[in-house]
Amino acid sequence: MSIESPVPRTAVPLGITDPVESARAELKAALSAIEEKINVPKRVARKTDEAVTAVRSFARTNPTGAKAAAVGLAAAVGLVVWGIVRLYTR
């Protein structure tokens, strides 16, 4: 009994004996790998989703810490904007 596991898009399946099919599979895997590597919006969206999930988990487990972090972040952003405006107006 053989248990088949799904093959990632960027991998070549094992057991292909036909050279033409093997070349097609390698080309398809290479093109998929290139697409994954250069698709910056998709990568940014994936990382953003992971960050949102982590922040929501932190907020659920530590609501006080999440509120303090939000206030600190808002203060830091305000300070940076204030500094940029101050430098610009001088």
PDB file of N, CA, C and O in Angstrom:
ATOM      1  N   MET A   1       0.847  -1.172   0.000  1.00  0.00           N
ATOM      2  CA  MET A   1       0.000   0.000   0.000  1.00  0.00           C
ATOM      3  C   MET A   1       0.892   1.234   0.000  1.00  0.00           C
ATOM      4  O   MET A   1       1.780   1.361   0.842  1.00  0.00           O
ATOM      5  N   SER A   2       0.662   2.122  -0.922  1.00  0.00           N
ATOM      6  CA  SER A   2       1.455   3.332  -1.076  1.00  0.00           C
ATOM      7  C   SER A   2       0.627   4.536  -0.659  1.00  0.00           C
ATOM      8  O   SER A   2      -0.482   4.742  -1.152  1.00  0.00           O
ATOM      9  N   ILE A   3       1.173   5.327   0.250  1.00  0.00           N
ATOM     10  CA  ILE A   3       0.494   6.545   0.685  1.00  0.00           C
ATOM     11  C   ILE A   3       1.097   7.698  -0.103  1.00  0.00           C
ATOM     12  O   ILE A   3       2.290   7.985   0.001  1.00  0.00           O
ATOM     13  N   GLU A   4       0.257   8.350  -0.890  1.00  0.00           N
ATOM     14  CA  GLU A   4       0.713   9.460  -1.711  1.00  0.00           C
ATOM     15  C   GLU A   4       0.585  10.752  -0.922  1.00  0.00           C
ATOM     16  O   GLU A   4      -0.474  11.051  -0.369  1.00  0.00           O
ATOM     17  N   SER A   5       1.663  11.511  -0.873  1.00  0.00           N
ATOM     18  CA  SER A   5       1.599  12.815  -0.229  1.00  0.00           C
ATOM     19  C   SER A   5       1.573  13.877  -1.321  1.00  0.00           C
ATOM     20  O   SER A   5       2.160  13.687  -2.386  1.00  0.00           O
ATOM     21  N   PRO A   6       0.907  14.977  -1.067  1.00  0.00           N
ATOM     22  CA  PRO A   6       0.840  16.019  -2.083  1.00  0.00           C
ATOM     23  C   PRO A   6       2.228  16.597  -2.357  1.00  0.00           C
ATOM     24  O   PRO A   6       3.033  16.773  -1.443  1.00  0.00           O
ATOM     25  N   VAL A   7       2.486  16.882  -3.605  1.00  0.00           N
ATOM     26  CA  VAL A   7       3.769  17.434  -4.015  1.00  0.00           C
ATOM     27  C   VAL A   7       3.613  18.950  -4.107  1.00  0.00           C
ATOM     28  O   VAL A   7       2.674  19.433  -4.740  1.00  0.00           O
ATOM     29  N   PRO A   8       4.523  19.712  -3.482  1.00  0.00           N
ATOM     30  CA  PRO A   8       4.433  21.166  -3.612  1.00  0.00           C
ATOM     31  C   PRO A   8       4.545  21.602  -5.065  1.00  0.00           C
ATOM     32  O   PRO A   8       5.099  20.888  -5.901  1.00  0.00           O
ATOM     33  N   ARG A   9       4.010  22.788  -5.354  1.00  0.00           N
ATOM     34  CA  ARG A   9       4.052  23.288  -6.731  1.00  0.00           C
ATOM     35  C   ARG A   9       5.475  23.457  -7.234  1.00  0.00           C
ATOM     36  O   ARG A   9       5.716  23.370  -8.438  1.00  0.00           O
ATOM     37  N   THR A  10       6.419  23.697  -6.338  1.00  0.00           N
ATOM     38  CA  THR A  10       7.792  23.973  -6.749  1.00  0.00           C
ATOM     39  C   THR A  10       8.676  22.730  -6.733  1.00  0.00           C
ATOM     40  O   THR A  10       9.900  22.850  -6.793  1.00  0.00           O
ATOM     41  N   ALA A  11       8.087  21.548  -6.655  1.00  0.00           N
ATOM     42  CA  ALA A  11       8.851  20.296  -6.643  1.00  0.00           C
ATOM     43  C   ALA A  11       8.448  19.429  -7.830  1.00  0.00           C
ATOM     44  O   ALA A  11       7.351  19.548  -8.375  1.00  0.00           O
ATOM     45  N   VAL A  12       9.369  18.561  -8.206  1.00  0.00           N
ATOM     46  CA  VAL A  12       9.119  17.630  -9.311  1.00  0.00           C
ATOM     47  C   VAL A  12       8.703  16.304  -8.705  1.00  0.00           C
ATOM     48  O   VAL A  12       9.413  15.776  -7.850  1.00  0.00           O
ATOM     49  N   PRO A  13       7.560  15.743  -9.127  1.00  0.00           N
ATOM     50  CA  PRO A  13       7.134  14.460  -8.575  1.00  0.00           C
ATOM     51  C   PRO A  13       8.114  13.338  -8.934  1.00  0.00           C
ATOM     52  O   PRO A  13       8.730  13.347 -10.000  1.00  0.00           O
ATOM     53  N   LEU A  14       8.240  12.393  -8.039  1.00  0.00           N
ATOM     54  CA  LEU A  14       9.118  11.245  -8.278  1.00  0.00           C
ATOM     55  C   LEU A  14       8.420  10.220  -9.160  1.00  0.00           C
ATOM     56  O   LEU A  14       7.192  10.177  -9.222  1.00  0.00           O
ATOM     57  N   GLY A  15       9.194   9.414  -9.827  1.00  0.00           N
ATOM     58  CA  GLY A  15       8.653   8.295 -10.578  1.00  0.00           C
ATOM     59  C   GLY A  15       8.294   8.600 -12.019  1.00  0.00           C
ATOM     60  O   GLY A  15       7.679   7.762 -12.680  1.00  0.00           O
ATOM     61  N   ILE A  16       8.648   9.753 -12.524  1.00  0.00           N
ATOM     62  CA  ILE A  16       8.366  10.064 -13.929  1.00  0.00           C
ATOM     63  C   ILE A  16       9.482   9.445 -14.765  1.00  0.00           C
ATOM     64  O   ILE A  16      10.656   9.778 -14.598  1.00  0.00           O
ATOM     65  N   THR A  17       9.103   8.546 -15.660  1.00  0.00           N
ATOM     66  CA  THR A  17      10.108   7.847 -16.468  1.00  0.00           C
ATOM     67  C   THR A  17      10.238   8.439 -17.867  1.00  0.00           C
ATOM     68  O   THR A  17      11.302   8.340 -18.478  1.00  0.00           O
ATOM     69  N   ASP A  18       9.196   9.041 -18.372  1.00  0.00           N
ATOM     70  CA  ASP A  18       9.224   9.641 -19.705  1.00  0.00           C
ATOM     71  C   ASP A  18      10.045  10.934 -19.662  1.00  0.00           C
ATOM     72  O   ASP A  18       9.747  11.819 -18.860  1.00  0.00           O
ATOM     73  N   PRO A  19      11.076  11.059 -20.510  1.00  0.00           N
ATOM     74  CA  PRO A  19      11.916  12.247 -20.462  1.00  0.00           C
ATOM     75  C   PRO A  19      11.159  13.539 -20.797  1.00  0.00           C
ATOM     76  O   PRO A  19      11.466  14.596 -20.246  1.00  0.00           O
ATOM     77  N   VAL A  20      10.191  13.457 -21.681  1.00  0.00           N
ATOM     78  CA  VAL A  20       9.410  14.646 -22.044  1.00  0.00           C
ATOM     79  C   VAL A  20       8.558  15.083 -20.850  1.00  0.00           C
ATOM     80  O   VAL A  20       8.513  16.268 -20.519  1.00  0.00           O
ATOM     81  N   GLU A  21       7.897  14.144 -20.214  1.00  0.00           N
ATOM     82  CA  GLU A  21       7.088  14.465 -19.036  1.00  0.00           C
ATOM     83  C   GLU A  21       7.963  14.995 -17.905  1.00  0.00           C
ATOM     84  O   GLU A  21       7.572  15.916 -17.189  1.00  0.00           O
ATOM     85  N   SER A  22       9.151  14.409 -17.749  1.00  0.00           N
ATOM     86  CA  SER A  22      10.079  14.871 -16.726  1.00  0.00           C
ATOM     87  C   SER A  22      10.503  16.310 -16.991  1.00  0.00           C
ATOM     88  O   SER A  22      10.548  17.122 -16.067  1.00  0.00           O
ATOM     89  N   ALA A  23      10.816  16.635 -18.248  1.00  0.00           N
ATOM     90  CA  ALA A  23      11.218  17.998 -18.595  1.00  0.00           C
ATOM     91  C   ALA A  23      10.073  18.973 -18.356  1.00  0.00           C
ATOM     92  O   ALA A  23      10.290  20.078 -17.860  1.00  0.00           O
ATOM     93  N   ARG A  24       8.862  18.570 -18.704  1.00  0.00           N
ATOM     94  CA  ARG A  24       7.696  19.429 -18.465  1.00  0.00           C
ATOM     95  C   ARG A  24       7.497  19.674 -16.967  1.00  0.00           C
ATOM     96  O   ARG A  24       7.227  20.797 -16.541  1.00  0.00           O
ATOM     97  N   ALA A  25       7.634  18.623 -16.189  1.00  0.00           N
ATOM     98  CA  ALA A  25       7.458  18.755 -14.740  1.00  0.00           C
ATOM     99  C   ALA A  25       8.541  19.662 -14.150  1.00  0.00           C
ATOM    100  O   ALA A  25       8.258  20.480 -13.274  1.00  0.00           O
ATOM    101  N   GLU A  26       9.773  19.517 -14.626  1.00  0.00           N
ATOM    102  CA  GLU A  26      10.852  20.375 -14.135  1.00  0.00           C
ATOM    103  C   GLU A  26      10.622  21.827 -14.523  1.00  0.00           C
ATOM    104  O   GLU A  26      10.858  22.726 -13.716  1.00  0.00           O
ATOM    105  N   LEU A  27      10.166  22.069 -15.744  1.00  0.00           N
ATOM    106  CA  LEU A  27       9.882  23.429 -16.189  1.00  0.00           C
ATOM    107  C   LEU A  27       8.747  24.042 -15.375  1.00  0.00           C
ATOM    108  O   LEU A  27       8.818  25.198 -14.956  1.00  0.00           O
ATOM    109  N   LYS A  28       7.705  23.254 -15.159  1.00  0.00           N
ATOM    110  CA  LYS A  28       6.572  23.739 -14.371  1.00  0.00           C
ATOM    111  C   LYS A  28       7.012  24.086 -12.951  1.00  0.00           C
ATOM    112  O   LYS A  28       6.606  25.114 -12.408  1.00  0.00           O
ATOM    113  N   ALA A  29       7.842  23.230 -12.347  1.00  0.00           N
ATOM    114  CA  ALA A  29       8.330  23.487 -10.992  1.00  0.00           C
ATOM    115  C   ALA A  29       9.225  24.724 -10.959  1.00  0.00           C
ATOM    116  O   ALA A  29       9.144  25.524 -10.027  1.00  0.00           O
ATOM    117  N   ALA A  30      10.079  24.885 -11.971  1.00  0.00           N
ATOM    118  CA  ALA A  30      10.964  26.043 -12.015  1.00  0.00           C
ATOM    119  C   ALA A  30      10.170  27.336 -12.173  1.00  0.00           C
ATOM    120  O   ALA A  30      10.458  28.328 -11.504  1.00  0.00           O
ATOM    121  N   LEU A  31       9.173  27.327 -13.052  1.00  0.00           N
ATOM    122  CA  LEU A  31       8.347  28.520 -13.236  1.00  0.00           C
ATOM    123  C   LEU A  31       7.553  28.853 -11.978  1.00  0.00           C
ATOM    124  O   LEU A  31       7.378  30.025 -11.646  1.00  0.00           O
ATOM    125  N   SER A  32       7.077  27.839 -11.286  1.00  0.00           N
ATOM    126  CA  SER A  32       6.355  28.076 -10.035  1.00  0.00           C
ATOM    127  C   SER A  32       7.278  28.656  -8.973  1.00  0.00           C
ATOM    128  O   SER A  32       6.884  29.544  -8.218  1.00  0.00           O
ATOM    129  N   ALA A  33       8.514  28.150  -8.915  1.00  0.00           N
ATOM    130  CA  ALA A  33       9.479  28.663  -7.945  1.00  0.00           C
ATOM    131  C   ALA A  33       9.810  30.122  -8.243  1.00  0.00           C
ATOM    132  O   ALA A  33       9.920  30.935  -7.325  1.00  0.00           O
ATOM    133  N   ILE A  34       9.969  30.455  -9.518  1.00  0.00           N
ATOM    134  CA  ILE A  34      10.251  31.835  -9.898  1.00  0.00           C
ATOM    135  C   ILE A  34       9.066  32.731  -9.536  1.00  0.00           C
ATOM    136  O   ILE A  34       9.249  33.834  -9.022  1.00  0.00           O
ATOM    137  N   GLU A  35       7.861  32.254  -9.806  1.00  0.00           N
ATOM    138  CA  GLU A  35       6.673  33.032  -9.472  1.00  0.00           C
ATOM    139  C   GLU A  35       6.584  33.280  -7.971  1.00  0.00           C
ATOM    140  O   GLU A  35       6.267  34.390  -7.544  1.00  0.00           O
ATOM    141  N   GLU A  36       6.860  32.263  -7.177  1.00  0.00           N
ATOM    142  CA  GLU A  36       6.825  32.416  -5.719  1.00  0.00           C
ATOM    143  C   GLU A  36       7.862  33.437  -5.258  1.00  0.00           C
ATOM    144  O   GLU A  36       7.604  34.234  -4.357  1.00  0.00           O
ATOM    145  N   LYS A  37       9.027  33.403  -5.882  1.00  0.00           N
ATOM    146  CA  LYS A  37      10.123  34.261  -5.462  1.00  0.00           C
ATOM    147  C   LYS A  37       9.884  35.722  -5.810  1.00  0.00           C
ATOM    148  O   LYS A  37      10.212  36.599  -5.010  1.00  0.00           O
ATOM    149  N   ILE A  38       9.317  36.013  -6.993  1.00  0.00           N
ATOM    150  CA  ILE A  38       9.186  37.399  -7.423  1.00  0.00           C
ATOM    151  C   ILE A  38       7.818  38.007  -7.153  1.00  0.00           C
ATOM    152  O   ILE A  38       7.625  39.200  -7.387  1.00  0.00           O
ATOM    153  N   ASN A  39       6.884  37.234  -6.676  1.00  0.00           N
ATOM    154  CA  ASN A  39       5.545  37.757  -6.404  1.00  0.00           C
ATOM    155  C   ASN A  39       5.547  38.440  -5.033  1.00  0.00           C
ATOM    156  O   ASN A  39       5.082  37.879  -4.041  1.00  0.00           O
ATOM    157  N   VAL A  40       6.081  39.666  -5.004  1.00  0.00           N
ATOM    158  CA  VAL A  40       6.233  40.391  -3.745  1.00  0.00           C
ATOM    159  C   VAL A  40       4.889  40.703  -3.091  1.00  0.00           C
ATOM    160  O   VAL A  40       4.772  40.522  -1.879  1.00  0.00           O
ATOM    161  N   PRO A  41       3.880  41.154  -3.807  1.00  0.00           N
ATOM    162  CA  PRO A  41       2.603  41.420  -3.128  1.00  0.00           C
ATOM    163  C   PRO A  41       2.027  40.193  -2.421  1.00  0.00           C
ATOM    164  O   PRO A  41       1.472  40.310  -1.328  1.00  0.00           O
ATOM    165  N   LYS A  42       2.155  39.035  -3.033  1.00  0.00           N
ATOM    166  CA  LYS A  42       1.655  37.803  -2.413  1.00  0.00           C
ATOM    167  C   LYS A  42       2.454  37.478  -1.151  1.00  0.00           C
ATOM    168  O   LYS A  42       1.886  37.063  -0.141  1.00  0.00           O
ATOM    169  N   ARG A  43       3.778  37.669  -1.213  1.00  0.00           N
ATOM    170  CA  ARG A  43       4.620  37.397  -0.052  1.00  0.00           C
ATOM    171  C   ARG A  43       4.328  38.377   1.081  1.00  0.00           C
ATOM    172  O   ARG A  43       4.289  37.987   2.248  1.00  0.00           O
ATOM    173  N   VAL A  44       4.122  39.661   0.733  1.00  0.00           N
ATOM    174  CA  VAL A  44       3.798  40.668   1.744  1.00  0.00           C
ATOM    175  C   VAL A  44       2.446  40.361   2.370  1.00  0.00           C
ATOM    176  O   VAL A  44       2.283  40.479   3.584  1.00  0.00           O
ATOM    177  N   ALA A  45       1.482  39.970   1.553  1.00  0.00           N
ATOM    178  CA  ALA A  45       0.156  39.635   2.081  1.00  0.00           C
ATOM    179  C   ALA A  45       0.234  38.444   3.034  1.00  0.00           C
ATOM    180  O   ALA A  45      -0.420  38.434   4.077  1.00  0.00           O
ATOM    181  N   ARG A  46       1.029  37.449   2.676  1.00  0.00           N
ATOM    182  CA  ARG A  46       1.184  36.272   3.533  1.00  0.00           C
ATOM    183  C   ARG A  46       1.818  36.657   4.875  1.00  0.00           C
ATOM    184  O   ARG A  46       1.354  36.223   5.930  1.00  0.00           O
ATOM    185  N   LYS A  47       2.881  37.473   4.834  1.00  0.00           N
ATOM    186  CA  LYS A  47       3.539  37.905   6.071  1.00  0.00           C
ATOM    187  C   LYS A  47       2.618  38.793   6.901  1.00  0.00           C
ATOM    188  O   LYS A  47       2.631  38.716   8.129  1.00  0.00           O
ATOM    189  N   THR A  48       1.822  39.633   6.249  1.00  0.00           N
ATOM    190  CA  THR A  48       0.878  40.483   6.962  1.00  0.00           C
ATOM    191  C   THR A  48      -0.178  39.639   7.668  1.00  0.00           C
ATOM    192  O   THR A  48      -0.523  39.910   8.818  1.00  0.00           O
ATOM    193  N   ASP A  49      -0.686  38.629   6.991  1.00  0.00           N
ATOM    194  CA  ASP A  49      -1.663  37.731   7.615  1.00  0.00           C
ATOM    195  C   ASP A  49      -1.062  37.030   8.832  1.00  0.00           C
ATOM    196  O   ASP A  49      -1.727  36.892   9.859  1.00  0.00           O
ATOM    197  N   GLU A  50       0.190  36.586   8.722  1.00  0.00           N
ATOM    198  CA  GLU A  50       0.853  35.932   9.849  1.00  0.00           C
ATOM    199  C   GLU A  50       1.024  36.897  11.017  1.00  0.00           C
ATOM    200  O   GLU A  50       0.826  36.516  12.171  1.00  0.00           O
ATOM    201  N   ALA A  51       1.394  38.158  10.721  1.00  0.00           N
ATOM    202  CA  ALA A  51       1.574  39.149  11.779  1.00  0.00           C
ATOM    203  C   ALA A  51       0.247  39.479  12.456  1.00  0.00           C
ATOM    204  O   ALA A  51       0.187  39.603  13.680  1.00  0.00           O
ATOM    205  N   VAL A  52      -0.812  39.620  11.666  1.00  0.00           N
ATOM    206  CA  VAL A  52      -2.135  39.915  12.234  1.00  0.00           C
ATOM    207  C   VAL A  52      -2.577  38.769  13.138  1.00  0.00           C
ATOM    208  O   VAL A  52      -3.124  39.004  14.216  1.00  0.00           O
ATOM    209  N   THR A  53      -2.348  37.550  12.712  1.00  0.00           N
ATOM    210  CA  THR A  53      -2.711  36.393  13.527  1.00  0.00           C
ATOM    211  C   THR A  53      -1.940  36.396  14.845  1.00  0.00           C
ATOM    212  O   THR A  53      -2.507  36.119  15.902  1.00  0.00           O
ATOM    213  N   ALA A  54      -0.643  36.710  14.779  1.00  0.00           N
ATOM    214  CA  ALA A  54       0.181  36.743  15.991  1.00  0.00           C
ATOM    215  C   ALA A  54      -0.280  37.856  16.939  1.00  0.00           C
ATOM    216  O   ALA A  54      -0.350  37.648  18.150  1.00  0.00           O
ATOM    217  N   VAL A  55      -0.591  39.027  16.396  1.00  0.00           N
ATOM    218  CA  VAL A  55      -1.032  40.151  17.237  1.00  0.00           C
ATOM    219  C   VAL A  55      -2.388  39.839  17.867  1.00  0.00           C
ATOM    220  O   VAL A  55      -2.609  40.138  19.041  1.00  0.00           O
ATOM    221  N   ARG A  56      -3.292  39.243  17.100  1.00  0.00           N
ATOM    222  CA  ARG A  56      -4.605  38.891  17.666  1.00  0.00           C
ATOM    223  C   ARG A  56      -4.466  37.853  18.769  1.00  0.00           C
ATOM    224  O   ARG A  56      -5.157  37.923  19.786  1.00  0.00           O
ATOM    225  N   SER A  57      -3.580  36.897  18.569  1.00  0.00           N
ATOM    226  CA  SER A  57      -3.346  35.884  19.599  1.00  0.00           C
ATOM    227  C   SER A  57      -2.777  36.530  20.859  1.00  0.00           C
ATOM    228  O   SER A  57      -3.192  36.206  21.971  1.00  0.00           O
ATOM    229  N   PHE A  58      -1.827  37.443  20.679  1.00  0.00           N
ATOM    230  CA  PHE A  58      -1.248  38.158  21.825  1.00  0.00           C
ATOM    231  C   PHE A  58      -2.318  38.981  22.534  1.00  0.00           C
ATOM    232  O   PHE A  58      -2.361  39.011  23.764  1.00  0.00           O
ATOM    233  N   ALA A  59      -3.179  39.645  21.773  1.00  0.00           N
ATOM    234  CA  ALA A  59      -4.229  40.470  22.371  1.00  0.00           C
ATOM    235  C   ALA A  59      -5.233  39.623  23.146  1.00  0.00           C
ATOM    236  O   ALA A  59      -5.768  40.065  24.163  1.00  0.00           O
ATOM    237  N   ARG A  60      -5.489  38.401  22.663  1.00  0.00           N
ATOM    238  CA  ARG A  60      -6.414  37.511  23.387  1.00  0.00           C
ATOM    239  C   ARG A  60      -5.813  37.028  24.696  1.00  0.00           C
ATOM    240  O   ARG A  60      -6.512  36.934  25.705  1.00  0.00           O
ATOM    241  N   THR A  61      -4.514  36.719  24.686  1.00  0.00           N
ATOM    242  CA  THR A  61      -3.885  36.180  25.886  1.00  0.00           C
ATOM    243  C   THR A  61      -3.449  37.262  26.860  1.00  0.00           C
ATOM    244  O   THR A  61      -3.375  37.014  28.064  1.00  0.00           O
ATOM    245  N   ASN A  62      -3.159  38.469  26.355  1.00  0.00           N
ATOM    246  CA  ASN A  62      -2.664  39.542  27.215  1.00  0.00           C
ATOM    247  C   ASN A  62      -3.270  40.879  26.765  1.00  0.00           C
ATOM    248  O   ASN A  62      -2.592  41.671  26.111  1.00  0.00           O
ATOM    249  N   PRO A  63      -4.537  41.137  27.108  1.00  0.00           N
ATOM    250  CA  PRO A  63      -5.185  42.354  26.630  1.00  0.00           C
ATOM    251  C   PRO A  63      -4.535  43.641  27.161  1.00  0.00           C
ATOM    252  O   PRO A  63      -4.466  44.639  26.444  1.00  0.00           O
ATOM    253  N   THR A  64      -4.065  43.622  28.398  1.00  0.00           N
ATOM    254  CA  THR A  64      -3.432  44.818  28.956  1.00  0.00           C
ATOM    255  C   THR A  64      -2.130  45.120  28.227  1.00  0.00           C
ATOM    256  O   THR A  64      -1.850  46.273  27.901  1.00  0.00           O
ATOM    257  N   GLY A  65      -1.350  44.104  27.974  1.00  0.00           N
ATOM    258  CA  GLY A  65      -0.105  44.293  27.234  1.00  0.00           C
ATOM    259  C   GLY A  65      -0.350  44.778  25.818  1.00  0.00           C
ATOM    260  O   GLY A  65       0.422  45.580  25.293  1.00  0.00           O
ATOM    261  N   ALA A  66      -1.420  44.297  25.192  1.00  0.00           N
ATOM    262  CA  ALA A  66      -1.749  44.724  23.836  1.00  0.00           C
ATOM    263  C   ALA A  66      -2.149  46.197  23.825  1.00  0.00           C
ATOM    264  O   ALA A  66      -1.772  46.938  22.917  1.00  0.00           O
ATOM    265  N   LYS A  67      -2.917  46.625  24.841  1.00  0.00           N
ATOM    266  CA  LYS A  67      -3.294  48.039  24.915  1.00  0.00           C
ATOM    267  C   LYS A  67      -2.064  48.914  25.140  1.00  0.00           C
ATOM    268  O   LYS A  67      -1.934  49.977  24.532  1.00  0.00           O
ATOM    269  N   ALA A  68      -1.172  48.472  26.003  1.00  0.00           N
ATOM    270  CA  ALA A  68       0.057  49.232  26.257  1.00  0.00           C
ATOM    271  C   ALA A  68       0.920  49.300  25.000  1.00  0.00           C
ATOM    272  O   ALA A  68       1.515  50.338  24.709  1.00  0.00           O
ATOM    273  N   ALA A  69       0.989  48.213  24.268  1.00  0.00           N
ATOM    274  CA  ALA A  69       1.768  48.203  23.034  1.00  0.00           C
ATOM    275  C   ALA A  69       1.151  49.143  21.999  1.00  0.00           C
ATOM    276  O   ALA A  69       1.877  49.832  21.281  1.00  0.00           O
ATOM    277  N   ALA A  70      -0.177  49.178  21.916  1.00  0.00           N
ATOM    278  CA  ALA A  70      -0.853  50.067  20.964  1.00  0.00           C
ATOM    279  C   ALA A  70      -0.599  51.526  21.325  1.00  0.00           C
ATOM    280  O   ALA A  70      -0.338  52.344  20.442  1.00  0.00           O
ATOM    281  N   VAL A  71      -0.673  51.862  22.607  1.00  0.00           N
ATOM    282  CA  VAL A  71      -0.418  53.240  23.043  1.00  0.00           C
ATOM    283  C   VAL A  71       1.037  53.614  22.767  1.00  0.00           C
ATOM    284  O   VAL A  71       1.318  54.719  22.302  1.00  0.00           O
ATOM    285  N   GLY A  72       1.957  52.699  23.051  1.00  0.00           N
ATOM    286  CA  GLY A  72       3.375  52.954  22.788  1.00  0.00           C
ATOM    287  C   GLY A  72       3.656  53.148  21.307  1.00  0.00           C
ATOM    288  O   GLY A  72       4.427  54.030  20.929  1.00  0.00           O
ATOM    289  N   LEU A  73       3.038  52.330  20.473  1.00  0.00           N
ATOM    290  CA  LEU A  73       3.225  52.450  19.026  1.00  0.00           C
ATOM    291  C   LEU A  73       2.655  53.772  18.522  1.00  0.00           C
ATOM    292  O   LEU A  73       3.276  54.438  17.693  1.00  0.00           O
ATOM    293  N   ALA A  74       1.487  54.156  19.014  1.00  0.00           N
ATOM    294  CA  ALA A  74       0.887  55.430  18.603  1.00  0.00           C
ATOM    295  C   ALA A  74       1.774  56.599  19.030  1.00  0.00           C
ATOM    296  O   ALA A  74       1.946  57.557  18.276  1.00  0.00           O
ATOM    297  N   ALA A  75       2.330  56.523  20.226  1.00  0.00           N
ATOM    298  CA  ALA A  75       3.216  57.588  20.696  1.00  0.00           C
ATOM    299  C   ALA A  75       4.487  57.655  19.850  1.00  0.00           C
ATOM    300  O   ALA A  75       4.957  58.744  19.522  1.00  0.00           O
ATOM    301  N   ALA A  76       5.039  56.505  19.500  1.00  0.00           N
ATOM    302  CA  ALA A  76       6.248  56.480  18.676  1.00  0.00           C
ATOM    303  C   ALA A  76       5.985  57.059  17.292  1.00  0.00           C
ATOM    304  O   ALA A  76       6.797  57.830  16.780  1.00  0.00           O
ATOM    305  N   VAL A  77       4.868  56.700  16.686  1.00  0.00           N
ATOM    306  CA  VAL A  77       4.518  57.231  15.365  1.00  0.00           C
ATOM    307  C   VAL A  77       4.314  58.743  15.460  1.00  0.00           C
ATOM    308  O   VAL A  77       4.791  59.488  14.603  1.00  0.00           O
ATOM    309  N   GLY A  78       3.618  59.195  16.483  1.00  0.00           N
ATOM    310  CA  GLY A  78       3.411  60.629  16.680  1.00  0.00           C
ATOM    311  C   GLY A  78       4.717  61.373  16.855  1.00  0.00           C
ATOM    312  O   GLY A  78       4.886  62.469  16.321  1.00  0.00           O
ATOM    313  N   LEU A  79       5.644  60.785  17.601  1.00  0.00           N
ATOM    314  CA  LEU A  79       6.951  61.404  17.823  1.00  0.00           C
ATOM    315  C   LEU A  79       7.749  61.487  16.521  1.00  0.00           C
ATOM    316  O   LEU A  79       8.403  62.496  16.256  1.00  0.00           O
ATOM    317  N   VAL A  80       7.699  60.452  15.726  1.00  0.00           N
ATOM    318  CA  VAL A  80       8.408  60.455  14.445  1.00  0.00           C
ATOM    319  C   VAL A  80       7.812  61.510  13.516  1.00  0.00           C
ATOM    320  O   VAL A  80       8.554  62.258  12.879  1.00  0.00           O
ATOM    321  N   VAL A  81       6.490  61.580  13.431  1.00  0.00           N
ATOM    322  CA  VAL A  81       5.850  62.577  12.575  1.00  0.00           C
ATOM    323  C   VAL A  81       6.182  63.978  13.069  1.00  0.00           C
ATOM    324  O   VAL A  81       6.494  64.858  12.267  1.00  0.00           O
ATOM    325  N   TRP A  82       6.119  64.193  14.362  1.00  0.00           N
ATOM    326  CA  TRP A  82       6.449  65.489  14.934  1.00  0.00           C
ATOM    327  C   TRP A  82       7.893  65.868  14.596  1.00  0.00           C
ATOM    328  O   TRP A  82       8.160  67.014  14.235  1.00  0.00           O
ATOM    329  N   GLY A  83       8.813  64.928  14.708  1.00  0.00           N
ATOM    330  CA  GLY A  83      10.223  65.198  14.391  1.00  0.00           C
ATOM    331  C   GLY A  83      10.427  65.544  12.925  1.00  0.00           C
ATOM    332  O   GLY A  83      11.194  66.451  12.601  1.00  0.00           O
ATOM    333  N   ILE A  84       9.746  64.828  12.036  1.00  0.00           N
ATOM    334  CA  ILE A  84       9.873  65.104  10.602  1.00  0.00           C
ATOM    335  C   ILE A  84       9.328  66.492  10.280  1.00  0.00           C
ATOM    336  O   ILE A  84       9.951  67.246   9.533  1.00  0.00           O
ATOM    337  N   VAL A  85       8.169  66.833  10.840  1.00  0.00           N
ATOM    338  CA  VAL A  85       7.579  68.155  10.599  1.00  0.00           C
ATOM    339  C   VAL A  85       8.484  69.239  11.168  1.00  0.00           C
ATOM    340  O   VAL A  85       8.672  70.281  10.539  1.00  0.00           O
ATOM    341  N   ARG A  86       9.034  69.011  12.321  1.00  0.00           N
ATOM    342  CA  ARG A  86       9.922  70.003  12.946  1.00  0.00           C
ATOM    343  C   ARG A  86      11.166  70.221  12.099  1.00  0.00           C
ATOM    344  O   ARG A  86      11.592  71.359  11.898  1.00  0.00           O
ATOM    345  N   LEU A  87      11.750  69.134  11.600  1.00  0.00           N
ATOM    346  CA  LEU A  87      12.917  69.282  10.729  1.00  0.00           C
ATOM    347  C   LEU A  87      12.567  69.993   9.427  1.00  0.00           C
ATOM    348  O   LEU A  87      13.365  70.782   8.920  1.00  0.00           O
ATOM    349  N   TYR A  88      11.405  69.728   8.890  1.00  0.00           N
ATOM    350  CA  TYR A  88      10.981  70.324   7.623  1.00  0.00           C
ATOM    351  C   TYR A  88      10.724  71.820   7.763  1.00  0.00           C
ATOM    352  O   TYR A  88      11.035  72.599   6.861  1.00  0.00           O
ATOM    353  N   THR A  89      10.151  72.217   8.903  1.00  0.00           N
ATOM    354  CA  THR A  89       9.795  73.627   9.083  1.00  0.00           C
ATOM    355  C   THR A  89      10.970  74.481   9.515  1.00  0.00           C
ATOM    356  O   THR A  89      10.829  75.704   9.536  1.00  0.00           O
ATOM    357  N   ARG A  90      12.090  73.936   9.851  1.00  0.00           N
ATOM    358  CA  ARG A  90      13.268  74.732  10.249  1.00  0.00           C
ATOM    359  C   ARG A  90      13.949  75.323   9.089  1.00  0.00           C
ATOM    360  O   ARG A  90      14.952  76.018   9.250  1.00  0.00           O
TER     361      ARG A  90
END
